[in-house]
């Protein structure tokens, strides 16, 4: 690691406990984008599925089997972090929103995530920086994203550190999807009118992909990692005595950052 390792977030265990009690781990992701005139920035929001804290998604047994039988294996248990992860299709608009300079956007890669965990009557808001990885062709954008994620990683164990690879990690996330969800990355371009027939006739809905290295599917598959900078918890489990807390990460680039905690009026 070339930079100081970040501290373990004091809020992570509580959020994990809330997620374990919840029937859903979906969240709303907000980004900034240009409007149709390309003259002003506007907010955009959509619901995404939380895929665990990078780089440790909870793997389904079928994913473990696929990784073992198809020759990739699983990365050594080297790193841990407080960074959120989810997956997306690179052709989706949100990918361009969080990659500065791509898809005509310069809004930056700042995002906000909101979990409403009804089962525990709690809202969690996360403000942070998003990074997109998974471009099999590599390049400067991919390298820069990996560098940004690396800053949020902590070394859990030195064993196998030299064997850990980014490529295997992205494949692990892909393997953790069902075949029908892997096939969704071989659908026609999202948002394109159905009247426009894709030039690539192999792109069609309803396909199942068993292979972890299907060229068309992997070309479009990406993992998004959000490095949190501010986290807020609103506890509404007792309406007579609601509580609100924030944790803000302070960093100066030379010393390990620290999370500053504050209790707020709800």
Secondary structure as UniProt FT lines:
FT   TURN            10..11
FT   HELIX           12..20
FT   STRAND          26..34
FT   TURN            36..37
FT   STRAND          41..49
FT   TURN            54..55
FT   HELIX           61..69
FT   TURN            70..71
FT   STRAND          79..81
FT   STRAND          84..89
FT   TURN            90..91
FT   HELIX           93..97
FT   TURN            100..101
FT   TURN            103..104
FT   STRAND          110..117
FT   HELIX           118..120
FT   STRAND          122..133
FT   TURN            136..137
FT   HELIX           140..150
FT   TURN            151..152
FT   STRAND          153..155
FT   TURN            159..160
FT   HELIX           161..163
FT   HELIX           166..175
FT   HELIX           179..183
FT   HELIX           184..186
FT   TURN            190..191
FT   TURN            194..195
FT   TURN            201..202
FT   TURN            205..206
FT   TURN            212..213
FT   HELIX           215..220
FT   STRAND          221..235
FT   TURN            239..240
FT   STRAND          243..250
FT   STRAND          258..264
//
